[in-house]
Amino acid sequence: MLISVILAQGRPLTTTELFVIGSLFLLSGMALAYGTWFHWKWMQKRLGWLLRWGRGGWSFPASRVGMTYSGLTGIVLGVLMIGGGMKWKPPVDRDYFFVGTVFWLILGVCIALRDYSLHRNSKDE
């Protein structure tokens, strides 16, 4: 919400905004990954609405693998945003960074398809 309001103004994020939003992404990704690894049953019971792919009628439950992917994505985005606020440039060739980003997105689609397949197979039984 905050990012969409700032981007609607047509200006780039300031250093402070990048640091704050990146910190929120980093902390929420760490909390999600920690909860997925060590408190899965508790999260399923109390935060079931959070452990899903999509919203509305086409929503389906995510597995531990899917939630770990989501947590790691939040961690990576948070670190990149904090690094961007600090004017840090990763010591990686831009082409390799692009290939890594595309690989990460394809991996997310594959994990979502895996979770959907698990969901469909569990309903058939």
N, C-alpha and C positions, 0 to 999 in steps of 0.2 A: 504494500500500500504506500509506504513512504517512498520507496524507489519510484513507483509509477507517478507519484505527485511531483517528485523532483525531475524525472525525465520528461514529464509533460511541460515543464517550464522551459525545456530546450537548452539546459545547461548541463555540463558534466558534474559529476559528484565531486565535492571538495574532499580534501585530505581527511578532515574530521568525519565527514559522512561515510567515506569509504572505511575508515577504521571502525566506526561504531557498527555499521551494518555488517562488515566482515566479522567483527567479534561476535555479533549475534548469530551469524551463520555458523561460525566455528564452534561456539558453545552449544548451540542446538544440535549440530551434527555429532559432537562428542557425546552429548547426553543420549541421543537416539542410538548411537552405536553401542554405548555402554549398556543401556537398557536392553537392547536387543541381545547382546552377548550374555548378560548376567541376570536379567529379570524378565525373560520372555513370557513366562506364564502370567506374571503379574500384569505386564503390559497388555497381553491379550484380554485379560479379564476387565481391566479398568480403562484402557485406551484403545479399544477395538476400532473405534472410528478413525484413529490415526494410522492404523496398520492396514491400509487399503491402497490399492492402485485405482486412481480415478475417483469420481464423485457421481452421485445420482444412480440411475438405473444400470449403468454399465460398470459399476464398481465391483471389484473382487479383492479378496484378501491377499496380502503380501506375505511371503515366507520370511524366514530369518535372513536368507540370502538377499532378498529384495530390500529388507529394511537395513541390512548392513550396507548395501550399495547406496541407499538414500543417505545414511549417516556419513559415509565416506565422501559422497558428493558434497554434502554441506561443509565438511571439514576442508575439502580442497577449495571450494568457492570462497570460504572464509579466509583461508590463508592467502589466496590470490588477491582478494579485495584488500586485506591488510597490507600485503606487499605492494599493491598498487598505490595505496595511500602513503606508503613510505618511499615511493619512487624506486622500488626494487624491481629490477628486471631479471627474470629467471635466466640462468646461464645455459639456456637451451636454444638451439636453432629454431627459428619460427616455424620452419617446415615440420620439424619433429614434434613441436608443440601442437600444431594443427592435426597431425596424424594421431597423436595421443588423444586429443579431444574427440576426434571422429571415432576412434576405437572405443573410448569411454561411453559415448552416446550409443553406439551399436551394442555394446555390452549391456547397457541399461534396457534396450529394447528386447534383447535376448532373455534377460532375467525376467522382465515383465511377461513375455510370452511363456516362459517356464512356469511362472506363478499362475498364469491363466490356465495353462494345461493342467497343473495340479488341481486347480479349483474345479475345472470341468470334469476331471476324472473322479474326484471325490464325490461329486453330485450324482454320477452315473451309478455308483455302487449302492 
